[in-house]
Amino acid sequence: MAITPDEHLTIAPIVGPDDPRKFTDSGIEIKPLYTEADLPEELALGEPGEFPYARGVHREMYRKQQWTMRQYAGYASAKESNERYRYLLSRGGTGLSMAFDLPTQLGLDSDDPLCYGEVGRTGVAIDTIDDMRTAFDGIPLDQVSTSMTINAPAAVLLMLYDLVGEEQGVPSEKLRGTTQNDVLKEYIARGNYIYPPGPTMRLTTDIFEYCNANIPRWNTISISGYHFREKGCSAVQEVAFTLSSGIAYVQGAVDRGLDVDEFAPRLAFFFNGHNNVFQEVAKFRAARRMWATIMAERFGAKNPKSMMLRFHTQTGGVTLTAQQPENNIVRVALQGFAAVCGGTQSLHTNGFDEALALPTERAAKIALRTQQIIAAESGATETVDPFAGSFYVESLTDEIESRALELIGKIDELGGSVNAIQFITNEIDESAWGYQERYRIRQDVVVGVNEYVEDELEVPDLMRVDPESEREQLDRLKAFKASRDQALVQQRLEQLREAARGTENLVPHIRAALKDRCSMGEVCGAMKDVFGRYQPTF
């Protein structure tokens, strides 16, 4: 069934800078004044910590416990990344967020010919158990929560982490953290996929099942709208596409025979934070209310924790500007403030220099201090859901929910997210084009870029990855592969291939292969031998 996107439903119209009307990026027209008449007829707020969780998933929210302060970090080698992790923890960070380089994200070892020039560039290179051990040297895994931004090879990286915990004497049941593990958004927004959707969904639900039995405190997936927004979607689209992905993962697990109330409490979400504070607060509140209703009505969840949308927020990378980069400090502060007022459980604030390079140590510290100032000085933590009852925010919350539900309905008509990849991609492309046009004609102002421009280019001291680090990583990998029992490695890889041809859970086989010193790329390659590689058809 062909569906014609309605740009006025989810995308701001292009009207020019002289038009007196104002719109959010989702096409919601902003009135000059909001009154009691703008409140929804049925204001479904409820209490914090109670269904439908519009006001937050915990009754006392930050008065009882602050959000986890994470800084996305990782570059070059495991040793250098370990130093950055220790630095952030010593400055008051309360969780780690692990960035992987492009080869790792694609399930390739650093010595693969395709990886030349990319090793350690966008994150840390993790090829082996030795690398993971070095990355967490001196960091007790029972005392820190670790988020790993990894998708197609998620099971592999999680098992490496689990093995390091075992070496530290930390039982699996004490490990806390999250694997992103959301490959649907890779097909749509990023391109860091390996296998076709069918095997990918199998691996995702394998992780649900394995962690439920073995790593019960682990968030098995972080269903991500962040990258949809980075590619150019609007706030309404971010909510709709993220929750549609969530529906697909829950349905896949239910079809696998898993009990929804067994795995759903460990589902987490990942949203973007943009500059329009009011729309962002409304977005988070609407998403919580929608997910609670979806889980209760569509999937029959009974456990309250199955209905709670717990989420991590990262401030908007796409909003950062290379021009006048110190302006980004203000943008990040606004975005972080909106995430906190919207009830996030975890927050990463970007470095002001990230439009130019990986963040320097100075930029990372300023970003962390931004979170700490929001927590200690803004007043946002002193009461639950501080924007509740605002005529403007409640109207926005209702409007975002209504438009997002309509868009989810269109995706359902196409058979769900797995079958609607092309439709979702087209919607995001149209939204991104609208952003560019509104910027081009200065309907939307970006300070320092299309208004208040300065002739002199400001270039701060930038983080530079030493090219020598790639050669050193290749040397370490070569020595690792030469020092192991090659026959055992081949045996483990063949056992994994055989399991992949069947229907059993693959995670125990992945763990056994890694423990006997198979590399990350070899494990992913063995599964690719069976599953094949995803080839886009559009």
C-alpha positions in Angstrom: 0.0 0.0 0.0 1.5 3.3 -1.1 1.5 6.0 1.6 2.0 9.7 0.7 3.8 11.5 3.6 2.0 14.6 4.9 4.8 17.0 5.6 2.5 19.3 7.7 1.9 16.4 10.1 5.5 15.9 11.2 7.7 18.5 9.4 7.7 22.3 9.7 6.5 24.0 6.6 8.8 26.3 4.6 7.2 29.8 4.9 10.1 32.2 4.8 11.5 34.5 7.5 8.9 37.2 7.1 5.9 35.0 7.8 4.7 35.9 11.3 3.8 32.3 12.2 6.2 30.2 14.2 6.6 26.4 14.1 8.5 23.7 15.9 10.5 21.4 13.6 7.5 19.0 13.7 5.2 21.5 12.1 3.3 22.4 15.2 2.4 26.0 15.0 3.2 28.0 18.1 0.6 30.5 19.2 1.7 33.8 20.7 -0.2 33.0 23.9 -1.4 29.9 25.5 -4.3 29.8 28.0 -6.3 27.3 29.9 -8.4 26.7 26.8 -5.4 25.1 25.2 -5.1 22.3 27.7 -6.2 18.9 26.4 -9.8 18.1 27.3 -8.6 15.1 29.2 -5.3 15.9 30.8 -3.9 12.4 31.4 -1.1 13.3 33.9 -1.4 10.9 36.8 1.2 10.8 39.5 4.9 10.4 39.0 5.9 6.7 39.2 2.3 5.6 38.2 0.7 4.7 34.9 0.9 6.3 32.4 4.2 7.7 33.7 3.8 11.1 31.8 5.3 12.8 34.9 8.2 10.4 35.3 9.0 6.7 36.1 9.9 7.3 39.7 7.8 9.1 42.4 10.6 11.3 43.7 12.7 11.4 40.6 16.0 13.4 41.2 15.2 14.2 44.8 15.9 10.6 45.6 18.6 9.9 43.0 20.2 11.9 40.2 20.5 10.7 36.7 23.6 8.8 35.6 26.2 11.3 34.3 27.9 9.7 31.3 30.4 11.1 28.8 30.7 9.2 25.5 34.3 8.4 25.3 36.8 6.2 23.5 39.5 6.7 20.9 42.7 5.1 19.5 43.7 2.2 21.8 42.2 0.5 24.8 45.0 2.0 26.9 44.3 5.6 25.9 40.5 5.1 26.3 41.1 3.6 29.8 42.9 6.8 30.7 40.0 8.9 29.5 37.5 6.8 31.5 39.6 7.1 34.6 39.8 10.9 34.1 36.0 11.3 33.8 35.3 9.1 36.8 37.8 11.1 38.8 36.0 14.3 37.9 32.6 13.1 39.1 31.2 11.1 36.3 28.9 8.4 37.5 28.8 6.1 34.5 30.8 5.2 31.4 29.7 5.4 27.8 31.9 3.5 25.4 32.5 4.7 21.9 33.8 2.2 19.4 35.7 2.8 16.2 34.1 2.1 12.8 35.7 -1.3 12.2 34.4 -2.5 15.6 30.9 -1.2 14.9 31.0 -3.2 11.6 32.2 -6.4 13.2 35.6 -6.2 11.5 39.1 -6.8 13.0 41.5 -4.0 12.8 43.7 -6.0 10.3 40.9 -6.3 7.7 42.0 -4.5 4.5 38.7 -2.5 4.6 39.8 -0.8 7.9 42.9 0.9 6.8 42.9 4.5 8.1 39.9 4.0 10.3 41.3 2.1 13.3 40.8 4.0 16.5 39.5 7.1 14.7 35.9 7.5 15.9 36.2 5.4 19.0 38.3 2.7 20.6 39.4 -0.4 18.7 38.3 -3.6 20.4 39.4 -6.7 18.6 40.1 -9.1 21.5 39.6 -10.0 25.1 43.0 -8.4 25.7 41.7 -5.1 24.4 38.5 -5.2 26.6 40.6 -6.1 29.6 42.9 -3.1 29.0 40.0 -0.8 28.5 38.7 -1.5 32.0 42.0 -2.0 33.8 41.6 -0.7 37.3 37.9 0.0 36.9 35.8 -2.4 39.1 32.9 -3.5 37.0 30.7 -4.1 40.0 30.9 -0.4 40.9 30.3 1.3 37.5 27.5 1.3 35.0 28.8 1.0 31.4 26.8 1.9 28.2 28.2 0.4 25.0 27.2 2.1 21.8 27.4 -1.1 19.7 24.7 -2.6 17.6 25.3 -5.4 15.0 28.1 -7.0 17.1 26.4 -6.2 20.4 26.4 -9.8 21.7 30.1 -10.1 21.0 31.1 -6.9 22.9 28.7 -7.7 25.8 30.3 -11.2 26.2 33.8 -9.6 26.1 32.7 -7.3 28.9 31.2 -10.3 30.8 34.4 -12.2 30.5 36.4 -9.3 31.9 34.0 -9.1 34.8 34.5 -12.8 35.4 38.3 -12.2 35.5 37.8 -9.5 38.0 35.7 -11.8 40.2 32.5 -9.9 39.5 29.5 -12.2 39.0 27.5 -11.6 35.8 24.4 -10.8 37.9 26.2 -7.8 39.4 27.1 -6.2 36.0 25.1 -3.0 35.2 24.9 -1.2 31.9 23.4 -1.1 28.5 24.2 -2.4 25.0 22.6 -0.3 22.3 21.8 -3.4 20.3 19.3 -1.5 18.0 20.1 -2.5 14.4 16.8 -1.4 12.9 17.9 2.2 13.1 21.2 1.2 11.4 19.4 0.2 8.3 17.6 3.5 8.3 19.9 6.2 9.7 23.5 5.1 10.1 24.5 2.1 7.9 26.5 0.2 10.5 24.8 -3.1 9.9 26.2 -6.6 9.2 23.4 -9.2 8.8 19.9 -9.1 7.2 17.0 -8.1 9.4 15.9 -11.7 10.2 19.1 -12.9 11.7 19.6 -9.5 13.4 16.3 -9.8 15.2 17.2 -13.3 16.2 20.5 -12.1 17.8 18.6 -9.2 19.5 16.1 -11.6 21.2 19.0 -14.0 22.0 20.4 -11.2 24.1 17.0 -10.6 25.8 16.8 -14.3 26.7 20.4 -14.7 27.8 20.5 -11.6 29.9 17.2 -12.4 31.6 18.8 -15.7 32.8 22.4 -14.6 33.3 22.9 -10.8 33.5 19.6 -9.7 35.0 20.6 -6.1 35.8 21.7 -5.4 32.2 19.6 -3.2 29.9 19.5 -5.5 26.9 18.7 -2.8 24.3 18.7 0.9 24.0 16.0 1.6 21.4 17.4 4.6 19.7 15.8 7.7 18.2 19.0 9.6 18.6 20.3 8.7 15.2 17.0 9.3 13.4 17.2 12.9 14.7 20.8 13.2 13.8 19.9 12.3 10.2 17.3 15.0 10.1 14.0 13.8 11.4 11.7 16.0 13.5 10.8 15.5 17.2 7.4 13.9 16.3 9.2 11.6 13.9 11.8 10.7 16.5 9.1 9.6 18.9 7.1 7.7 16.3 10.0 5.9 14.7 11.7 5.0 18.0 8.5 3.6 19.5 7.8 1.7 16.3 11.2 0.1 16.6 10.4 -0.8 20.2 7.1 -2.4 19.1 9.1 -4.5 16.5 11.6 -5.7 19.1 8.9 -6.6 21.7 6.8 -8.4 19.0 9.9 -10.3 17.9 10.6 -11.5 21.5 7.0 -12.4 22.1 7.0 -14.4 18.8 10.1 -16.1 20.1 8.0 -17.3 23.0 9.4 -14.9 25.7 7.1 -13.6 28.4 6.7 -9.8 27.9 7.0 -9.2 31.6 10.2 -11.2 31.8 12.2 -9.1 29.3 10.4 -5.8 28.9 11.6 -4.3 32.3 15.2 -4.3 30.9 14.3 -2.4 27.7 15.7 1.1 27.6 15.5 4.0 25.1 17.9 6.6 23.7 16.7 10.0 22.6 18.3 13.2 21.2 18.2 16.5 22.9 17.7 19.7 20.8 17.5 23.4 21.5 13.8 24.0 21.7 13.5 23.3 25.5 9.7 23.2 25.5 9.3 20.8 22.6 11.9 18.5 24.0 10.3 18.4 27.5 6.9 17.7 25.8 8.5 15.0 23.6 9.9 13.1 26.5 6.6 13.3 28.5 4.6 12.2 25.4 6.9 9.3 24.7 6.5 7.9 28.2 2.8 8.1 28.1 2.6 6.5 24.7 4.9 3.6 25.6 3.0 2.8 28.8 -0.2 2.6 26.8 1.4 0.5 24.0 2.7 -2.0 26.4 -0.5 -2.3 28.4 -2.9 -2.4 25.5 -1.0 -3.9 22.6 1.1 -6.5 24.5 -0.9 -7.0 27.7 2.0 -6.2 30.0 1.1 -6.5 33.7 4.4 -5.6 35.4 4.5 -1.9 36.0 8.2 -1.9 35.1 7.3 -3.3 31.6 5.4 -0.1 30.9 8.1 2.3 32.1 10.0 4.1 29.3 13.4 4.6 30.9 15.7 6.6 28.6 19.2 8.0 28.1 19.6 11.3 26.4 22.5 12.7 24.4 22.6 16.3 23.4 22.3 16.9 19.7 25.5 16.3 17.8 23.9 17.7 14.6 23.2 21.0 16.4 26.9 21.7 17.1 28.5 24.2 14.8 32.1 24.5 13.6 31.7 28.2 13.5 32.1 30.0 16.8 32.4 26.6 18.6 32.2 28.0 22.1 28.5 28.8 21.4 28.0 25.1 21.6 28.5 25.2 25.4 25.3 27.2 25.6 23.4 24.9 23.3 24.5 21.8 25.2 23.4 23.4 28.5 19.9 24.1 27.1 19.6 20.6 25.7 20.8 19.0 29.0 18.4 21.2 31.0 15.5 20.1 28.8 16.4 16.4 29.2 16.5 16.7 33.0 13.2 18.6 33.1 11.8 15.9 30.8 12.9 13.2 33.3 15.9 11.4 31.7 17.5 8.5 33.6 21.0 9.1 32.0 22.6 12.0 30.2 25.6 12.6 28.0 26.5 16.2 27.2 28.6 16.8 24.0 31.9 18.6 24.0 31.8 22.0 22.4 34.5 21.1 19.9 32.8 17.9 18.5 31.8 19.5 15.2 35.5 19.6 14.5 37.0 16.5 16.1 36.7 14.1 19.0 36.4 16.1 22.2 39.5 17.2 24.0 40.0 16.5 27.7 39.1 20.1 28.4 35.9 20.0 26.3 34.9 16.7 28.0 35.3 18.3 31.5 33.3 21.3 30.5 30.5 19.0 29.3 30.6 17.1 32.5 30.6 20.3 34.6 27.5 21.4 32.6 25.6 18.4 33.9 26.8 19.0 37.4 25.7 22.7 37.3 22.3 21.6 36.0 22.1 19.2 38.9 23.3 21.6 41.6 22.3 25.1 40.5 19.4 25.1 38.1 16.6 24.0 40.4 15.4 21.5 37.9 16.1 18.6 40.3 14.1 20.0 43.3 10.6 19.1 42.1 9.2 16.4 39.9 8.1 17.3 36.4 8.6 21.0 36.8 6.8 22.0 33.5 3.6 20.0 34.4 0.4 22.1 34.0 2.0 24.6 31.7 -0.6 25.6 29.1 2.1 25.5 26.4 3.9 22.3 27.4 0.7 20.3 28.0 -0.6 21.4 24.6 2.7 20.4 23.0 2.7 17.1 24.8 -0.7 16.2 23.5 0.0 17.4 20.0 3.2 15.4 19.8 1.5 12.3 21.0 -1.4 12.7 18.5 0.9 13.2 15.5 3.3 10.4 16.5 0.4 8.0 17.0 -0.8 8.8 13.5 2.6 8.1 12.1 2.9 4.8 14.0 -0.4 3.9 12.5 1.1 4.3 9.0 4.0 2.1 9.9 1.7 -0.5 11.2 -0.2 -0.5 7.9 3.1 -1.3 6.2 3.7 -4.3 8.5 5.8 -2.7 11.1 9.3 -1.1 11.2 11.1 -4.1 9.7 8.9 -3.8 6.6 8.8 0.0 6.6 12.5 0.8 6.4 12.2 2.6 3.0 9.1 4.6 4.1 10.9 5.7 7.3 14.0 6.6 5.4 12.0 8.7 2.9 10.3 10.5 5.7 13.6 11.4 7.4 15.1 12.5 4.1 12.1 14.9 3.5 12.4 16.3 7.0 16.2 16.8 6.5 15.6 18.7 3.3 13.1 20.9 5.1 15.6 21.7 7.8 18.2 22.7 5.1 15.7 24.9 3.2 14.5 26.7 6.4 18.1 27.3 7.3 19.0 28.5 3.8 16.3 31.1 3.7 16.9 32.1 7.3 13.5 31.0 8.5 15.4 29.1 11.1 18.3 31.0 12.7 21.6 29.3 13.7 23.7 31.8 15.6 27.1 32.2 14.2 26.2 30.4 11.0 23.4 32.2 9.1 23.1 35.1 11.6 25.6 37.0 13.7 28.4 35.6 11.5 32.0 36.6 12.1 34.7 36.7 9.4 37.4 35.2 11.5 37.3 31.4 12.0 37.8 30.2 15.6 39.6 27.0 15.7 40.3 25.7 19.3 43.0 23.2 20.2 41.7 19.9 18.8 42.0 16.3 19.7 44.2 14.5 17.3 44.6 10.7 17.1 48.2 9.6 16.6 48.4 7.7 13.3 51.0 5.5 14.9 48.2 4.0 17.2 46.8 2.1 14.3 50.1 0.3 13.6 50.4 -0.5 17.3 46.9 -2.0 17.3 47.7 -4.1 14.3 50.9 -5.4 16.0 49.0 -6.3 19.2 46.4 -8.1 17.1 49.0 -10.0 15.1 50.7 -11.2 18.4 47.4 -12.2 19.9 46.4 -14.3 16.9 49.9 -16.0 16.8 49.9 -16.9 20.5 46.7 -19.0 20.7 45.6 -22.6 20.1 44.6 -22.3 16.4 42.8 -25.7 16.3 40.6 -24.7 19.2 39.8 -21.4 17.6 38.7 -23.1 14.4 36.7 -25.6 16.4 34.8 -22.8 18.3 34.1 -20.9 15.1 32.7 -24.0 13.4 30.5 -24.7 16.5 29.2 -21.2 16.2 28.4 -21.6 12.5 26.6 -24.9 13.2 24.5 -23.2 16.0 23.7 -20.3 13.6 22.3 -22.8 11.1 19.9 -24.0 13.8 17.6 -22.1 16.2 19.3 -22.2 19.6 20.5 -19.2 21.4 23.8 -18.0 20.0 25.1 -16.0 22.9 26.7 -19.0 24.9 28.5 -20.0 21.7 29.8 -16.5 21.2 31.0 -16.4 24.8 32.8 -19.7 24.5 34.5 -18.6 21.3 35.7 -15.4 22.8 36.9 -17.1 26.0 39.1 -19.4 23.9 40.6 -16.3 22.2 38.7 -16.0 19.0 38.7 -12.3 17.8 35.7 -10.1 17.5 36.0 -10.1 13.7 36.3 -13.8 13.5 33.2 -14.4 15.6 31.1 -11.9 13.5 32.6 -13.4 10.3 31.5 -16.9 11.3 27.9 -15.8 11.7 28.1 -13.8 8.5 29.2 -17.0 6.7 25.7 -18.4 7.6 23.5 -15.3 7.6 25.0 -13.4 4.8 25.4 -9.6 4.6 22.6 -7.1 4.4 22.3 -5.5 1.0 20.0 -2.4 0.8 17.4 -2.5 -2.0 16.9 1.2 -2.2 
